[in-house]
Amino acid sequence: MNAAGLNLVISGTSANLEMPFYQDLVTDGSIKQDELDGTRRLLSGAAETLRNTPAEKIEAVVAQYDEDLTAYSDKLNVIPQQNLLERFQVAQIMAGFVTTIMAKSGLRV
């Protein structure tokens, strides 16, 4: 995965988590409202920051995490849409990788 791919994956993941059916995870007690809201804000902020960051600023750091990012992106794509909790958990892990990449690149969400 390169910087452009990371931007695409994070933007898509952020948009997916904004779907109203993720609220069901809070309703059924699987996660707390703060956890959902925080993950949504983090991914949305990361997507916006990545859109406004020249690829060359983060390309080297993205390359360091390429294997993990690609693995989690692939995993997210094969989890059935109905398995909201697992999709949410993978999105949280990806958010962690993204924040690490951004911090090592001197970017803030």
Sine and cosine of phi, psi and omega as CSV:
sin_phi,cos_phi,sin_psi,cos_psi,sin_omega,cos_omega
0.00,0.00,0.64,-0.77,0.07,-1.00
-0.93,-0.38,-0.07,-1.00,-0.06,-1.00
-0.88,0.48,-0.65,0.76,0.01,-1.00
-0.90,0.43,-0.66,0.75,0.04,-1.00
-0.90,0.43,-0.64,0.77,0.04,-1.00
-0.88,0.48,-0.70,0.71,0.02,-1.00
-0.86,0.52,-0.71,0.70,0.00,-1.00
-0.89,0.45,-0.72,0.69,-0.03,-1.00
-0.90,0.43,-0.70,0.71,-0.03,-1.00
-0.93,0.36,-0.64,0.77,0.06,-1.00
-0.88,0.48,-0.69,0.73,0.01,-1.00
-0.92,0.40,-0.66,0.75,0.01,-1.00
-0.91,0.41,-0.67,0.75,0.04,-1.00
-0.87,0.49,-0.73,0.68,0.01,-1.00
-0.88,0.47,-0.64,0.77,0.00,-1.00
-0.89,0.45,-0.68,0.74,-0.03,-1.00
-0.94,0.35,-0.25,0.97,0.05,-1.00
-0.99,0.17,-0.15,0.99,0.00,-1.00
-0.90,0.44,0.67,-0.74,-0.10,-1.00
-0.87,0.49,-0.43,0.90,-0.05,-1.00
-0.93,0.37,-0.26,0.96,0.09,-1.00
-0.93,0.37,-0.34,0.94,0.07,-1.00
-0.89,0.45,-0.42,0.91,0.04,-1.00
-0.85,0.52,-0.50,0.87,0.03,-1.00
-0.91,0.43,-0.55,0.84,0.06,-1.00
-0.97,0.26,-0.71,0.70,-0.03,-1.00
-0.85,0.53,-0.66,0.75,-0.03,-1.00
-1.00,0.07,0.04,1.00,0.09,-1.00
1.00,0.10,0.14,0.99,-0.01,-1.00
-0.93,0.36,-0.58,0.82,0.03,-1.00
-0.64,-0.77,0.25,-0.97,0.05,-1.00
-1.00,0.00,0.41,-0.91,0.02,-1.00
-0.85,0.52,-0.66,0.75,0.01,-1.00
-0.87,0.49,-0.60,0.80,0.00,-1.00
-0.91,0.41,-0.70,0.71,0.03,-1.00
-0.91,0.42,-0.76,0.65,-0.02,-1.00
-0.88,0.47,-0.68,0.74,-0.01,-1.00
-0.90,0.43,-0.67,0.74,0.02,-1.00
-0.92,0.40,-0.66,0.75,0.05,-1.00
-0.87,0.49,-0.73,0.68,-0.01,-1.00
-0.89,0.45,-0.68,0.73,-0.01,-1.00
-0.88,0.48,-0.76,0.66,-0.01,-1.00
-0.93,0.38,-0.63,0.78,0.03,-1.00
-0.90,0.43,-0.70,0.71,0.03,-1.00
-0.90,0.43,-0.66,0.75,0.02,-1.00
-0.90,0.44,-0.68,0.74,0.00,-1.00
-0.88,0.47,-0.68,0.73,0.01,-1.00
-0.91,0.42,-0.70,0.71,0.02,-1.00
-0.88,0.47,-0.69,0.73,-0.01,-1.00
-0.90,0.44,-0.62,0.79,0.04,-1.00
-0.88,0.48,-0.53,0.85,-0.07,-1.00
-0.99,-0.14,0.16,0.99,-0.05,-1.00
-0.93,-0.38,0.78,-0.63,0.08,-1.00
-0.86,0.51,0.71,-0.70,-0.05,-1.00
-0.80,0.59,-0.63,0.78,-0.06,-1.00
-0.90,0.44,-0.34,0.94,0.01,-1.00
-0.95,0.32,-0.47,0.88,-0.06,-1.00
-0.87,-0.50,-0.07,1.00,-0.11,-0.99
-0.82,0.58,-0.71,0.71,-0.05,-1.00
-0.90,0.43,-0.64,0.77,-0.01,-1.00
-0.95,0.32,-0.63,0.78,0.05,-1.00
-0.86,0.51,-0.65,0.76,0.00,-1.00
-0.87,0.49,-0.57,0.82,0.02,-1.00
-0.89,0.46,-0.56,0.83,-0.07,-1.00
-0.96,-0.27,0.17,0.99,-0.08,-1.00
-0.79,0.62,-0.76,0.65,-0.08,-1.00
-0.87,0.49,-0.73,0.68,-0.01,-1.00
-0.93,0.38,-0.71,0.71,0.00,-1.00
-0.87,0.50,-0.70,0.71,0.00,-1.00
-0.91,0.43,-0.66,0.75,0.00,-1.00
-0.88,0.47,-0.72,0.70,-0.01,-1.00
-0.95,0.31,-0.57,0.82,0.08,-1.00
-0.89,0.45,-0.71,0.70,0.04,-1.00
-0.88,0.47,-0.67,0.74,0.00,-1.00
-0.88,0.47,-0.69,0.73,0.01,-1.00
-0.87,0.49,-0.60,0.80,-0.04,-1.00
-0.95,0.31,-0.36,0.93,-0.03,-1.00
-0.98,-0.20,-0.17,0.98,0.04,-1.00
-0.96,0.29,0.79,-0.62,0.01,-1.00
-0.85,0.53,0.60,-0.80,-0.03,-1.00
-0.84,0.54,-0.50,0.87,-0.02,-1.00
-0.94,0.35,-0.37,0.93,-0.03,-1.00
-1.00,0.05,0.95,0.32,-0.12,-0.99
-0.89,0.46,-0.66,0.75,-0.05,-1.00
-0.90,0.44,-0.72,0.70,0.01,-1.00
-0.90,0.43,-0.65,0.76,0.04,-1.00
-0.89,0.46,-0.66,0.75,0.03,-1.00
-0.89,0.45,-0.70,0.72,-0.02,-1.00
-0.90,0.44,-0.65,0.76,0.05,-1.00
-0.91,0.40,-0.63,0.77,0.05,-1.00
-0.88,0.48,-0.62,0.79,0.04,-1.00
-0.90,0.44,-0.67,0.75,0.03,-1.00
-0.89,0.45,-0.70,0.71,0.04,-1.00
-0.87,0.49,-0.63,0.77,0.03,-1.00
-0.87,0.49,-0.62,0.79,0.05,-1.00
-0.89,0.46,-0.70,0.71,0.05,-1.00
-0.88,0.48,-0.68,0.74,-0.04,-1.00
-0.91,0.42,-0.68,0.73,0.01,-1.00
-0.91,0.41,-0.56,0.83,0.07,-1.00
-0.90,0.43,-0.72,0.69,0.02,-1.00
-0.87,0.50,-0.71,0.71,-0.04,-1.00
-0.91,0.41,-0.68,0.73,0.00,-1.00
-0.89,0.46,-0.68,0.74,0.00,-1.00
-0.93,0.36,-0.33,0.94,0.03,-1.00
-1.00,-0.09,0.02,1.00,0.01,-1.00
0.98,0.18,0.37,0.93,0.00,-1.00
-0.96,-0.27,0.49,-0.87,0.07,-1.00
-0.86,-0.51,0.57,-0.82,0.04,-1.00
-0.99,0.14,0.00,0.00,0.00,0.00
